[in-house]
Amino acid sequence: MSPTVEAKSIEQTLLIITCSERLESQDARYLRGVFAGLYPNRPEFHGHGPTGLVYEHPRIQYKVINGRGLIVGLQEGAFLLRAAEAPVRLRLGPRQLNVISVDRAERMVPFGLAEQQIGYEFVTPWVALNEENHERFQGARIQGKELTNELMRRVLIGNLLSTAKALGYEVPGPIEAEVAVGEPREVTIKPGVVLLGFSGRFRANFSIPPIWGIGKQSARGFGTVQRIA
């Protein structure tokens, strides 16, 4: 593959928030609400613009990994997180927790088409299906695993293309991928909203930044991937 299609470097900022109690996965959405309140005029923090929801891949994502809150930003999101500060106390749903420490890391990370296949695994459930794909998935399950895997492969490639578009990256060649996911399980996005989440691994000729999520609800911590050998 020509060097002209190598991944580029983009800016990433990571805030790691340690609280007086261990955080749970559902706290990611509450953490997002905290920063939405702190920065209401910046849609990058909460996904709401002057005319309603911003329907594109988020530049700031909220996660809970190993009991700590993680806020990750790319490009404009990284710039905003450079100066962002967490309050000394967080209201996360019914709980109020003290913030023990806030660690910040700034770095350049690879993003985009890669020369070779890279392995990844989902560390939080991948919410892959919209309403249309959900119906296709149910039909594919009846016909066998091969058809199901092919559907999920196409969904994954679509997720990567959506991420690239939101980050202003024109993919210079075809994305090739293989996906192996387990049986889906129900995940609660917010009270009253339950979707299907998948765990598993995939390979793609595409560099995804560390601690970044793809698919639906990635701003709330779903679909986070980590690179594997």
RAWOCOR-V98748 format. One record per backbone hydrogen bond with DSSP energy under -1.0 kcal/mol. NH is the residue of the N-H (numbers start at 0). CO is the residue of the C=O. Records with the same first field share a line. If there is no record, write none. Layout:
# RAWOCOR-V98748
NH: CO, CO
This chain:
# RAWOCOR-V98748
4: 1
5: 2
7: 110
9: 108
11: 106
12: 72
13: 104
14: 70
15: 102
16: 68
17: 100
19: 97
22: 66
26: 23
27: 24
30: 26
31: 27
32: 28
33: 29
34: 30
35: 31
36: 32
37: 33
38: 34
41: 38
44: 41
46: 42
48: 51
51: 48
53: 46
55: 53
60: 71
61: 218
62: 69
64: 67
67: 64
68: 16
69: 62
70: 14
71: 60
72: 12
73: 58
74: 10
76: 73
78: 74
79: 75
80: 76
81: 77
89: 96
91: 94
94: 91
96: 89
98: 87
99: 17
100: 17
102: 15
104: 13
106: 11
108: 9
110: 7
111: 206
113: 204
117: 203
119: 201
120: 225
121: 199
122: 223
123: 223
125: 197
127: 125
133: 129
134: 130
135: 131
136: 132
137: 133
138: 134
139: 135
140: 136
141: 137
142: 138
143: 139
147: 143
148: 144
149: 145
150: 146
151: 147
152: 148
153: 149
154: 150
155: 151
156: 152
157: 153
158: 154
159: 155
160: 156
161: 157
162: 158
163: 159
164: 160
165: 161
166: 162
167: 164
168: 163
177: 202
179: 200
181: 198
184: 196
186: 194
188: 192
189: 192
192: 189
194: 186
196: 184
197: 125
200: 179
201: 119
202: 177
203: 117
204: 175
205: 203
206: 111
211: 208
213: 222
215: 126
219: 216
220: 217
221: 216
222: 124
224: 211
225: 120
227: 118
